[in-house]
Amino acid sequence: MDSKILLEAIALRKCVAARYNRMAVRLAPHILYTRHDELFVDAVTVERDGQPPREIKLGSFKLAGLTELELAAQSFQPTPIFDPAAPKYTDTTLFAVET
């Protein structure tokens, strides 16, 4: 199950490779949570179609939209822009990276 891969990636601070909107992405997942009874992961996009992003930002990805999800060897450090205490995560967090 994809959520198991994400839980492992968050716990080990490992990136995941996946397809999102038909694009190959490498993500650094920071938090798994629910919104409207759906699973979401907030992650930093490390690579999109083989290219690094123009800026570092935390994006929200609906788990149902991530396909071909697999754990990558690349590790990551939590980004300072991630705030696990943000209001959107209140009572919805399933698992978050330790900062």
C-alpha positions as CSV (number, residue, x, y, z in Angstrom):
1,M,0.0,0.0,0.0
2,D,1.3,3.5,-0.9
3,S,0.7,4.9,2.6
4,K,3.0,2.3,4.0
5,I,5.8,3.4,1.6
6,L,5.2,7.0,2.7
7,L,5.2,6.2,6.4
8,E,8.6,4.4,5.9
9,A,10.0,7.3,3.9
10,I,8.9,9.9,6.5
11,A,10.3,7.8,9.4
12,L,13.6,7.2,7.6
13,R,13.8,10.7,5.9
14,K,14.1,9.0,2.5
15,C,12.8,10.5,-0.7
16,V,10.1,8.7,-2.8
17,A,9.9,8.4,-6.6
18,A,6.5,8.5,-8.2
19,R,4.3,9.7,-11.0
20,Y,2.0,12.7,-10.4
21,N,-0.1,14.1,-13.2
22,R,1.9,11.9,-15.6
23,M,5.1,13.5,-14.5
24,A,8.0,11.7,-12.9
25,V,8.7,13.2,-9.5
26,R,11.0,12.7,-6.6
27,L,9.6,13.9,-3.3
28,A,10.8,14.5,0.2
29,P,7.7,13.7,2.2
30,H,7.2,15.6,5.5
31,I,3.7,14.7,6.7
32,L,0.9,12.3,5.9
33,Y,-2.6,13.6,6.9
34,T,-6.3,13.5,6.0
35,R,-8.5,16.2,4.4
36,H,-12.1,15.5,3.6
37,D,-11.6,11.8,4.4
38,E,-8.8,11.6,1.7
39,L,-5.1,10.9,2.3
40,F,-2.6,13.7,1.5
41,V,1.1,14.1,1.8
42,D,2.9,17.4,2.0
43,A,6.4,17.1,0.4
44,V,9.2,19.1,-1.1
45,T,9.6,18.3,-4.8
46,V,13.3,17.4,-5.2
47,E,13.0,16.6,-8.9
48,R,10.3,16.9,-11.6
49,D,10.9,15.1,-14.9
50,G,14.6,14.9,-14.1
51,Q,15.0,18.6,-13.3
52,P,15.3,20.3,-9.9
53,P,12.6,22.8,-9.1
54,R,13.2,26.6,-9.4
55,E,12.3,27.1,-5.8
56,I,12.1,25.0,-2.6
57,K,8.5,24.8,-1.5
58,L,6.2,22.4,0.3
59,G,3.4,21.1,-1.9
60,S,0.3,19.0,-1.1
61,F,-0.2,15.8,-3.0
62,K,-3.3,13.7,-2.9
63,L,-2.2,10.1,-2.3
64,A,-4.7,8.8,-4.9
65,G,-2.9,10.8,-7.6
66,L,0.6,9.4,-6.8
67,T,1.3,6.2,-8.8
68,E,4.3,4.0,-9.2
69,L,5.3,5.0,-5.7
70,E,8.6,3.6,-4.4
71,L,11.2,4.4,-1.8
72,A,14.3,6.0,-3.1
73,A,17.9,5.7,-1.7
74,Q,18.3,9.5,-1.5
75,S,17.8,10.9,2.0
76,F,16.6,14.4,3.0
77,Q,16.7,16.9,5.9
78,P,13.4,18.4,6.9
79,T,12.9,21.9,5.4
80,P,12.6,24.8,7.8
81,I,9.4,25.9,5.9
82,F,7.6,22.9,7.3
83,D,5.5,23.6,10.4
84,P,4.0,20.5,11.9
85,A,1.9,22.7,14.2
86,A,0.2,24.5,11.3
87,P,-3.6,24.8,11.7
88,K,-4.3,22.6,8.6
89,Y,-2.7,19.6,10.3
90,T,-4.7,20.0,13.6
91,D,-6.5,16.7,14.3
92,T,-5.6,15.3,10.8
93,T,-2.0,14.3,11.1
94,L,-1.3,10.6,10.7
95,F,2.5,10.8,10.8
96,A,5.1,13.6,10.4
97,V,8.9,13.8,10.1
98,E,10.6,14.8,13.3
99,T,12.1,18.2,13.0
